[in-house]
Amino acid sequence: MKKITNIGIFTLLVVSSLTIMVGTVIAPALSGLVKNLNFNFSPGWLITLPSLGVVVFAPLVGRLLPKIGSFKMLCFGLLPYALLGVVGAYLGNDYILMVDRFLLGGATVAVQVSVTSFIADFFTGEKRMKLIAWQGMAIELGGVLFLSIGGVLGEFHWQYPFYIYLLALICLLLVVKTLPNYTKKESVVDESNEAKTENNNNVMLIFYASLLAMVLFFVSFVTLPIYLPSTFGFSESVTGYYMAFISVVAIITASQMPKVVKKIGDGNTIALGFVFFLLGYASLAMSGSIIFLILVAIFIGIGFGFTIPLLNHMMIEASSNKNLGKNLGLYSMGVFGGQFLSTFIDYVSNDYAMIYSFAAVLAFFIAIGMYIAFKKSDA
């Protein structure tokens, strides 16, 4: 039976970082990019259209995964990810650019589902949860690096951030060299997973929690690149550094998440994450002070660290080996569907204080709803 080496684990974590990069890598340079491309739609679409692609292609990927295997699915995802990502810098037609960003989402969901399937197939119990936490940290570390690099490159030229997508080709080489091309029979089978029956209520609750958590988290990513330069005069690089700081907080939080879950339980941890989203957007709505921006970044980062990595692990635990591919596809639909829906926050108001107040109120009701729903689920 094949095993994943430490270098293979490193590869999985590096590849995981590409999933957040799909939209956010161009976020710090969004204002300059829209100006040079003469993009006539909401700027947030360029960030979140890949998310719509994920939602549309996730069911297909979930069905294909058991048939072709995680290794082939991952390879099939990484190549178009690189090519579709970089070509966006050269598409002058709005509609062709939007189709390109949409198809990029299809490649992204193939990457995300494959990586998580590797973790689910080769690790069990606490080690699996630990690796899922590491995966969440890797995703946010990718956010730190890519947001920072994207902001710096965007100051040199608006097209340069698109070249970061070519890192997927390096990841493809790592995958071929370090990961096993295996069948399900060769993977580590969790006998408790084999005995599980479908619990659609738990799976759908995790799906909705993932969707709503990413709506709230991504509100910051689609609004701050415009809000910070206009309100505080931030440059592309400073905007990138600030958004990267949110990711740093998320990394630290994700590393501590398993300890919090042991103390208060997974449902309470999820609800607590939404409370921190509430605090973040309430702080953003009430103050125009740069000092308050630090608190905002801390609260929103904690909100992510207590929700998305944990929900990923919970979806795996709620799945059997038979329905794992389908449920991981559903989880991807929730995460990236939330990213896409965050685009529509612009329609709430032209006043950012109103937008952030709305997000805070939404987080309040979701926190209460999640607390109740997970209590009933555990009963």
Number of C-alpha atoms within 10 A of each C-alpha: 7 13 14 18 12 10 14 18 19 16 22 27 23 20 26 28 23 27 21 20 24 27 24 24 29 28 30 36 29 24 17 16 21 17 12 12 17 12 18 9 12 13 21 24 21 26 24 27 27 30 32 24 25 29 25 18 22 31 19 16 23 23 16 16 23 19 12 11 18 27 22 17 23 26 22 15 24 26 18 18 27 24 17 22 26 20 16 20 17 11 14 13 11 14 12 12 21 19 15 22 26 24 23 27 30 24 30 30 33 29 27 25 28 28 22 23 21 22 22 25 20 18 19 19 11 10 12 18 23 18 21 27 26 19 28 27 26 24 24 31 25 27 30 27 19 28 31 24 21 31 29 22 22 27 17 10 12 22 22 19 27 22 18 20 21 17 15 22 17 13 22 19 13 18 22 16 12 17 19 18 13 16 15 14 9 14 19 17 16 16 11 12 17 12 10 15 12 13 11 12 11 17 21 16 17 28 23 19 26 28 23 24 28 24 25 28 23 25 24 22 21 29 20 20 25 20 15 18 16 11 12 12 11 16 19 27 20 17 26 30 22 23 25 26 22 24 29 23 23 30 28 16 22 31 20 14 22 21 11 16 16 10 10 11 13 21 24 19 24 27 25 21 24 33 22 24 30 29 20 30 29 20 22 25 20 13 12 13 12 12 9 14 17 16 17 24 26 21 24 27 29 28 31 30 27 30 26 26 25 25 23 23 19 18 22 25 19 20 24 21 20 14 17 25 28 21 26 28 26 24 28 28 26 27 26 30 27 27 29 27 20 24 23 15 21 17 8 13 12 10 10 18 17 14 20 26 18 19 24 25 15 17 27 18 13 19 24 14 14 22 18 14 16 19 12 10 12 9 6
